[in-house]
């Protein structure tokens, strides 16, 4: 994940959902965010409760590209490629960058310090390239599978997966100590327990309801469980390899959790 973001070290009291949403959207995307300089923006840590809302925007826009391309009668995998490209443009490939850095560091580093050094290196290695290829192919195939659903369901399911996966990223930041004394996750700050609960409630309820209404109740629950397991596995590996979390670890957790949720949705659609 990139460190290029101006973070406020001063907390703001009170729940200001609109301002917090704008801060979250500015951090997680490259979308133009109006009024951000005139709202006395809250700190990033206190704005993390709105991460799932910003994530839903990303998922819905990506889904819109997928649906519109399908309406244009383009080949399915070309539609998926367009949607993946749009998603990367919207987020600045923030989470993909984290995934490749973690794969390179965890796969190629012999010691904790060596792994952290590799993860800080902007160059991509064999492990990082393979991780991106595998995950990109997996997501493309899942996007194609989602095209079997009605267009509005595609938008809703992709928004749900994008939202809850980013809520879990907030939980990871709250529950896991930083592996470094500097870096993006340290500068961002640790979200409070209440902020974490807000993020999980927004993302979890939204994703659960979307999966239940657009597919079947078991799909909504199964997607939440699959995402939780994915993040737990990333956290366990990070604790063993580097002793904590970094921005790259959080990005990896998000993209793998989202992929796990989409896999559950796609599997449900394939059932007779």
KAZI-V720113 format. One record per helix or strand. SS is the DSSP state (a for helix, b for strand). FROM is the first residue (numbers start at 1). TO is the last residue. If there is no record, write none. Layout:
# KAZI-V720113
ss = [SS/SS]
from = [FROM/FROM]
to = [TO/TO]
This chain:
# KAZI-V720113
ss = [a/a/a/a/a/a/a/b/a/a/a/b/a]
from = [17/44/76/94/112/126/151/178/184/193/217/245/247]
to = [28/71/91/108/120/146/175/178/188/214/241/245/270]
